[in-house]
Amino acid sequence: AVGDSDFTGRLPIALAGVLLIAVAWSLRRPLGERAAWWTALLVTISPLCLFYGRFLRMDILELLVASAAIIAGWRAVRGSSKAWVWVGVWTALAFATKENAFVTSALVGLVAALMLTGAGLRRSLPATARWIQHHRWGLLSAVAVVLVITVPVFTVGFRFPEDWFFPYKAISYWWGQHSVERVGGPPWYHLPRLAIYEFLPIIAALAWAWRRRWRMGRVEISNGFCLVSLGATIVGPGAPPGLASGAFALSAGITTGAAGSSSSSSSSSKCTPMIRG
């Protein structure tokens, strides 16, 4: 047996940080290998991920399972019926890991609602109803898996049945941390720190989004999610706002990969006449 030590306490979190690289690399199919590679690199060199991956704290573990849930959701939407079960598994583990997973889930729903609104309610609402009807069994299976995993966890094997409505209790506890002044300072206290510690993915993501501000696409959607996530984390208590910048790694990976692809294509187009000549 390894025993009770600093090593055994830190090992699961360190492994979760390593597995984040695998999660980032699994994005190569929807985003391309270049964007997935840059996303994995930005996660690897993230000062905050490196810092919070060194000791027994649940932030990195929650980031891992929440990211896996989003990727499983993408595969489910693309037609994989088995992926719905994994959506439920990873979402349940995220809920059981840390309370900010509930905020992340709400933000994903908010981004989806904004996308539907942008497409026009008359077209999007009937299309959404048809989509839900088509995927109803997958959605129900995901919800069932979430309940099967989380209810026994939050009720401690049903010994505390009054805690079955765990989302309210978790969010109310998290919101109650407003009364605890962990770090004194103005509301924008964490913004300069965020710019210092995670400037690479934030600058890359926002610069590319600004260049493409009139053409809505994957980059803008992901950046919008990052900004809303950052704002919710700063307003909400209980977690370092800098951890929200981990969401920028995906957007920055898309940015860098797209920029590299465009430069490669432009270079090849310039070289083509020379080769033909």
Buried (B, 14 or more C-beta within 10 A) or exposed (E): EEEEEEEEEBEEBBBBBEBBBEBBBBBBEBBBEBBBBBBBBBBBEBBBBEBBBEEEBBBBBBBBBBBBBBBBBBBBBEEBEEBBBBBBBBBBBBBBBBBBBBBBBBBBEBBEEBEBEEBEEEEBEEEBEEEEEEBEEBBEBBBEBBEEBBBBBBBEEEEEEEBBEBBEBBBEEBEEBEEEEEEEEEEEEBBEEBEEBBEBBBBBBBEBBEEBEEEEEBBBBBBBBBBBBBEBBBEBBBBBBBBBBBBBBBBBBBBBBBBBBEEEEEEEEEEEEEEEE
